[in-house]
Amino acid sequence: MTRPRHRRSVFARIRGDRRGATIIEFAIVVPVLMVLLMGAFDLLHQIYAQSILDGALQKAARDSAIEGGAANAATFDQQVWAMVKIVAPDATYQASRKSYSTFQSIKPEEFVDKNADNICNNGENFTDINGNGTWDLDPGVTGQGGAEDVTQYTMTVTYPRLFPVARLMGWPSTMSIASTTLLKNQPYDSQKVQVSTNGSCK
């Protein structure tokens, strides 16, 4: 028994109908495109926030280097934070300052490594730059320091991501950016240099 001719023609028309194909393709492509776009926007926002943080930190560091800057450190931190919050409203921050007598002293304290193990121990002698009686990997002193000291100013900012792409991409829900600058304080007074002494590692 043969099928009616009109039934075969209906099936042929259905098989050849491509009018809905675009909708299906659109439904497949759009989610992927949206994820890529949000990922790109997230990256661009991070770059912009980083540039804001870098610029604000540089200005705050210059303001901190003048006389009285140490007393206003918290105010300068708040000013940097306020600038970043323009682009990352829910941001939080952590700021730190360390001072050194010179740029050359921003390194581990020198010691005589008799046993060549790269560790200051077993009574090996070292140069105690900051006068605390112990060998330091970083001899910096916490704070802004005084006149003509070199200050390392660091701020880390953490904020929630603006775009809901983190979960899809396996990223953390928050972003952390950091900036560090080195600046020598103004010579508004005589520099109080800590006299180096010899120490002995245990």
C-alpha positions in Angstrom: 0.0 0.0 0.0 1.5 3.4 -1.0 1.3 6.6 1.0 -0.8 9.4 -0.3 1.2 11.9 -2.3 0.1 14.9 -0.2 1.5 13.3 3.0 4.9 12.8 1.4 4.9 16.4 0.3 4.1 17.6 3.8 7.0 15.6 5.3 9.3 16.9 2.5 8.3 20.5 3.3 8.9 20.0 7.1 12.4 18.5 6.4 13.3 21.4 4.1 11.9 24.1 6.4 14.8 26.1 7.9 12.8 29.0 9.3 13.4 28.0 13.0 17.0 27.1 12.7 18.2 30.6 13.5 16.4 30.6 16.9 18.1 27.3 17.9 21.5 28.7 16.8 20.8 31.9 18.7 19.9 29.9 21.9 23.2 28.0 21.7 25.5 31.0 20.9 24.0 33.7 23.2 24.8 32.1 26.6 28.4 31.5 25.6 28.7 35.0 24.2 27.3 36.5 27.4 29.8 34.6 29.6 32.7 35.8 27.4 31.4 39.4 27.4 31.0 39.4 31.2 34.4 37.9 31.6 35.9 40.6 29.4 34.0 43.3 31.3 35.2 41.8 34.6 38.8 42.0 33.4 38.5 45.5 32.2 36.9 46.6 35.5 39.9 45.0 37.3 42.4 46.9 35.1 40.5 50.2 35.7 40.3 49.7 39.4 44.0 48.8 39.5 44.9 52.1 37.6 42.8 54.1 40.1 44.5 52.4 43.0 48.0 53.0 41.6 47.3 56.7 40.9 45.7 57.3 44.3 48.5 55.5 46.2 51.2 57.5 44.4 49.5 60.8 45.4 49.0 59.6 49.0 52.7 58.6 49.2 53.8 62.0 48.0 51.5 63.7 50.6 52.8 61.3 53.3 56.5 62.2 52.5 56.2 65.8 53.8 56.5 66.9 57.5 53.6 65.6 59.5 52.8 62.9 57.0 53.2 60.1 59.6 50.6 61.6 61.8 48.1 61.7 59.0 48.7 58.2 57.6 45.2 57.0 58.4 43.7 60.0 56.6 45.8 59.3 53.5 44.7 55.7 53.5 41.1 56.8 53.6 41.6 59.1 50.7 43.0 56.2 48.6 40.1 54.0 49.7 37.6 56.7 48.7 39.0 56.9 45.2 38.8 53.2 44.7 35.2 53.0 46.1 34.1 55.2 43.2 34.6 52.1 40.9 34.3 49.4 43.6 31.7 50.7 46.1 31.9 47.7 48.5 35.7 47.6 48.6 37.7 47.0 51.8 41.4 47.7 52.3 44.5 46.9 54.2 47.4 49.3 54.2 50.9 49.0 55.5 54.1 51.1 55.7 57.7 50.2 56.3 60.6 52.6 56.5 64.3 52.1 55.7 67.3 54.4 56.0 68.2 54.0 52.4 67.0 52.4 49.2 70.0 50.0 49.4 68.9 48.7 52.8 65.7 47.2 51.3 67.1 43.7 51.4 67.8 40.9 53.9 70.4 41.8 56.5 73.9 40.5 55.5 75.4 37.6 57.4 78.4 35.4 57.2 77.2 32.1 55.9 79.9 29.8 57.1 78.2 26.5 56.3 76.7 27.7 53.0 73.1 26.7 53.9 71.7 30.2 53.1 70.3 30.4 56.7 71.7 32.6 59.4 72.2 30.1 62.3 74.8 28.4 64.4 76.3 31.6 65.8 76.9 33.2 62.4 77.5 36.9 62.5 75.1 39.4 60.8 74.8 43.1 60.4 71.9 44.3 62.5 70.6 47.3 60.5 67.5 48.0 62.5 68.9 47.3 66.0 66.3 44.7 67.1 68.9 42.1 67.9 67.7 39.5 65.4 68.5 38.7 61.8 65.7 39.9 59.5 64.8 38.9 56.0 63.1 42.3 55.8 64.8 44.9 58.1 62.1 47.5 57.5 60.6 49.3 60.5 56.8 49.5 60.7 55.5 53.0 60.0 56.2 56.1 57.8 59.6 56.7 59.2 61.2 60.1 59.6 63.0 62.7 57.5 64.8 61.3 54.5 63.8 57.8 55.3 62.6 55.6 52.4 59.0 54.4 52.9 57.4 51.4 51.3 53.7 52.0 51.1 51.4 49.1 50.2 47.7 48.8 50.0 45.6 45.8 49.2 41.9 46.3 48.2 39.3 43.6 48.1 35.9 44.0 46.5 33.0 41.8 45.2 33.0 41.2 41.5 30.5 43.4 39.6 29.5 40.7 37.2 28.0 37.3 38.0 30.5 35.4 36.0 32.7 34.2 38.9 30.7 31.1 39.6 30.4 30.1 36.0 34.2 30.5 35.4 35.2 28.9 38.7 36.6 32.2 40.0 36.4 33.5 43.6 33.5 35.8 44.2 35.8 38.6 45.3 38.8 40.3 43.6 41.9 41.5 45.4 44.3 44.1 43.8 47.4 45.6 45.4 49.8 48.4 44.8 53.2 49.3 46.3 55.3 52.4 46.0 58.7 53.5 47.3 59.2 57.1 48.1 61.9 59.0 50.1 60.6 61.4 52.8 61.3 65.1 52.5 64.4 66.5 54.3 62.4 68.5 56.7 64.7 67.5 59.5 68.0 65.7 60.1 67.7 62.0 59.4 67.8 59.8 62.5 69.9 56.8 61.2 70.0 53.6 63.2 73.6 52.7 63.8 74.3 49.2 62.6 75.7 46.7 65.0 77.0 43.2 64.8 74.7 40.4 65.8 74.9 36.6 66.1 72.3 34.2 64.9 71.3 31.3 67.2 
